[in-house]
Amino acid sequence: MKNLRILLWTAFLIPGFFAVSSAHTPFMACFDNGDGTITCNGEFSDGSSAAEVGMRIIDGQGKILMQGKMDEDSEYTFKRPKGVFTVIFDAGPGHVVKEKSDNITE
């Protein structure tokens, strides 16, 4: 019985350890290029690429203005919308980063 308990604890603890130790946090920074466009760079804390991560730009009411994906260099460039907007880097549940237009400067 003791061996069974050890086996069960091992089956639960080891996968949990690897899930925590291999977790990666998403990061995104957006910059106004000064030509009417904005470029956002994405990455993960473990150094993995953000290529193909979904991007959305929404207005102040939550309406999607545009959407796309990070390119192979983990960048997404778009025409700056008029008014207030938010850029959303969406790599799935727990991996979403938002940047409000007020924080995007040259």
C-alpha positions, 0 to 999 in steps of 0.5 A, spaced: 500 500 500 505 504 501 508 503 494 502 505 491 501 511 495 508 513 493 507 511 485 500 516 486 504 522 489 509 521 484 504 521 478 501 527 480 507 531 483 512 530 477 507 533 471 505 539 476 513 540 477 514 540 469 508 544 468 510 550 473 518 550 471 516 550 463 511 555 464 512 562 460 510 569 461 508 573 455 510 580 453 509 585 448 511 592 447 508 597 442 511 603 439 509 608 434 513 608 428 512 616 427 509 614 420 502 613 422 503 605 423 505 602 430 509 596 431 508 591 436 514 586 438 512 579 442 516 574 446 515 569 452 520 569 458 523 562 456 525 565 450 520 562 445 518 565 439 511 569 439 510 568 431 503 566 429 500 569 436 494 572 434 493 580 435 487 584 435 486 591 435 479 593 439 476 600 440 473 603 446 467 599 446 470 592 444 469 592 437 474 589 433 478 594 428 483 589 425 486 582 427 492 578 425 498 574 427 505 576 429 510 575 423 516 570 423 520 575 427 514 576 432 512 583 430 505 585 428 505 592 424 498 596 423 495 602 421 494 607 427 486 607 428 483 614 430 481 615 437 482 610 443 484 603 442 487 597 445 492 592 442 491 585 445 496 579 444 492 573 445 496 566 446 491 563 449 488 562 456 493 565 461 497 568 456 494 575 454 497 581 454 493 588 453 496 595 451 492 601 451 493 606 446 495 612 451 501 608 453 504 607 445 509 612 444 515 613 439 
